[in-house]
Amino acid sequence: MGWRSISSRGGGYSNVSTNKQELGKLGEVLVVQNCSCPRCKRDNVLQRLPQNFRCADVICDFCGYLGQVKASTSINLDLVPKRIPGAAWGVQRDRMKAGFFFPLFIVLVKSKTEFAIYYLSADLQTKKMFVPRKKLSDQAQRAGWQGFMYDMDSVADRVIRLV
C-alpha cells in the first residue's frame, strides 16, 4: 500500500512493519483529521492512543471519549463490508460480559485521497455482531491466539456515514 511516514495533528507514524498495520494507522490518522468528537462535538480534539492500547484507538483530549478504529481497503466507498477483522477475542469477550462496548469508526480506503468514514455508536452494537474466529494452530507464530470478526450485516441499518 505504501502509506509510510504520514504525519498529522494527532500523531504521525513511520516505519510500520506490515501493510495491515500501516492501513490501521492511516485509518486512525484519517479519523483524527476528519472527525469531531461524537460526545462533546468539538473539532480537533481526537488524538491517537499508543499502539496496542486495548479496545480503543482514539481519545478525546477534552472529554475523555474513547473510540475503536477499523480500517479496510475498498473499491466501493458507499458500502460497508459484511465482515471486518477485529482484534483479540478474549479481551472483547471479557468487556462484553462486563457490559462495555466501544464506539466504532470504520474507515474504508480506496486511495490516499479517497476514503469514507462510518460510525457505529456503542449503544447500537449487539453481542451477535462479534463473531469469534478459530484459534491459531500450534504451528502458528502466535499459537492459540484467537481473534474475532465484526459481523456488520447484523448492524448495517445502524451505521452512519460521517465522511
TORLUM-920982 format. One record per residue (C-alpha): residue in one letter; x, y, z. Coordinates in steps of 0.2 Angstrom, whole numbers. Layout:
# TORLUM-920982
{node a; {X; Y; Z}}
...
***
This chain:
# TORLUM-920982
{node m; {0; 0; 0}}
{node g; {15; 12; 3}}
{node w; {7; 23; 16}}
{node r; {23; 26; 26}}
{node s; {28; 42; 35}}
{node i; {11; 50; 36}}
{node s; {11; 64; 49}}
{node s; {-4; 74; 55}}
{node r; {-10; 83; 70}}
{node g; {-14; 69; 82}}
{node g; {2; 60; 79}}
{node g; {11; 53; 64}}
{node y; {20; 37; 61}}
{node s; {34; 29; 51}}
{node n; {42; 13; 48}}
{node v; {27; 2; 51}}
{node s; {31; -16; 48}}
{node t; {16; -23; 39}}
{node n; {3; -16; 26}}
{node k; {-11; -20; 39}}
{node q; {-3; -10; 52}}
{node e; {0; 4; 40}}
{node l; {-18; 4; 35}}
{node g; {-24; 4; 53}}
{node k; {-13; 19; 57}}
{node l; {-19; 28; 42}}
{node g; {-37; 25; 47}}
{node e; {-33; 32; 64}}
{node v; {-25; 47; 56}}
{node l; {-40; 50; 45}}
{node v; {-52; 49; 60}}
{node v; {-42; 61; 70}}
{node q; {-40; 73; 55}}
{node n; {-58; 72; 49}}
{node c; {-70; 69; 64}}
{node s; {-76; 79; 78}}
{node c; {-78; 70; 95}}
{node p; {-95; 61; 95}}
{node r; {-98; 65; 113}}
{node c; {-93; 83; 116}}
{node k; {-95; 88; 97}}
{node r; {-78; 98; 97}}
{node d; {-67; 99; 82}}
{node n; {-48; 94; 83}}
{node v; {-49; 85; 99}}
{node l; {-47; 67; 94}}
{node q; {-30; 60; 97}}
{node r; {-22; 43; 93}}
{node l; {-18; 32; 108}}
{node p; {-2; 22; 109}}
{node q; {-1; 6; 98}}
{node n; {-8; -10; 107}}
{node f; {-20; 0; 119}}
{node r; {-33; -12; 122}}
{node c; {-50; -10; 113}}
{node a; {-48; 9; 109}}
{node d; {-38; 19; 96}}
{node v; {-43; 37; 99}}
{node i; {-47; 48; 114}}
{node c; {-54; 65; 115}}
{node d; {-42; 76; 124}}
{node f; {-57; 87; 130}}
{node c; {-70; 75; 137}}
{node g; {-61; 58; 138}}
{node y; {-71; 49; 125}}
{node l; {-64; 33; 118}}
{node g; {-66; 25; 101}}
{node q; {-61; 10; 91}}
{node v; {-55; 12; 73}}
{node k; {-55; -2; 60}}
{node a; {-48; 2; 43}}
{node s; {-51; -8; 27}}
{node t; {-47; -6; 9}}
{node s; {-62; -5; -3}}
{node i; {-66; -1; -21}}
{node n; {-84; 4; -16}}
{node l; {-84; 18; -3}}
{node d; {-103; 18; -2}}
{node l; {-104; 0; 5}}
{node v; {-98; -6; 22}}
{node p; {-90; -23; 21}}
{node k; {-101; -38; 28}}
{node r; {-87; -43; 39}}
{node i; {-72; -34; 47}}
{node p; {-57; -42; 56}}
{node g; {-57; -37; 74}}
{node a; {-43; -40; 87}}
{node a; {-41; -52; 102}}
{node w; {-57; -61; 106}}
{node g; {-53; -64; 124}}
{node v; {-52; -45; 128}}
{node q; {-68; -42; 118}}
{node r; {-77; -56; 126}}
{node d; {-72; -50; 144}}
{node r; {-78; -32; 140}}
{node m; {-94; -38; 133}}
{node k; {-98; -49; 148}}
{node a; {-95; -33; 159}}
{node g; {-106; -23; 148}}
{node f; {-93; -12; 139}}
{node f; {-94; -9; 121}}
{node f; {-83; 4; 112}}
{node p; {-89; 15; 98}}
{node l; {-83; 10; 81}}
{node f; {-76; 21; 67}}
{node i; {-75; 11; 51}}
{node v; {-63; 19; 38}}
{node l; {-64; 12; 20}}
{node v; {-49; 17; 10}}
{node k; {-48; 17; -9}}
{node s; {-33; 28; -11}}
{node k; {-23; 41; 0}}
{node t; {-36; 54; -5}}
{node e; {-52; 43; -7}}
{node f; {-59; 37; 9}}
{node a; {-75; 36; 19}}
{node i; {-78; 35; 37}}
{node y; {-93; 27; 45}}
{node y; {-98; 26; 63}}
{node l; {-107; 14; 75}}
{node s; {-111; 20; 92}}
{node a; {-108; 8; 107}}
{node d; {-126; 8; 112}}
{node l; {-131; 2; 95}}
{node q; {-119; -13; 95}}
{node t; {-125; -31; 99}}
{node k; {-116; -46; 106}}
{node k; {-121; -55; 90}}
{node m; {-110; -44; 79}}
{node f; {-94; -51; 87}}
{node v; {-90; -67; 80}}
{node p; {-75; -77; 87}}
{node r; {-63; -84; 74}}
{node k; {-55; -101; 76}}
{node k; {-39; -102; 87}}
{node l; {-22; -101; 78}}
{node s; {-14; -118; 76}}
{node d; {0; -125; 87}}
{node q; {12; -122; 72}}
{node a; {7; -103; 70}}
{node q; {19; -89; 76}}
{node r; {6; -84; 89}}
{node a; {-1; -102; 93}}
{node g; {-18; -102; 102}}
{node w; {-22; -84; 99}}
{node q; {-40; -81; 94}}
{node g; {-47; -66; 86}}
{node f; {-65; -61; 81}}
{node m; {-74; -53; 66}}
{node y; {-86; -39; 66}}
{node d; {-102; -45; 58}}
{node m; {-108; -29; 50}}
{node d; {-123; -36; 41}}
{node s; {-131; -38; 58}}
{node v; {-130; -20; 62}}
{node a; {-130; -12; 44}}
{node d; {-145; -2; 47}}
{node r; {-137; 6; 62}}
{node v; {-121; 13; 54}}
{node i; {-120; 31; 48}}
{node r; {-108; 39; 36}}
{node l; {-98; 53; 43}}
{node v; {-86; 57; 29}}
***
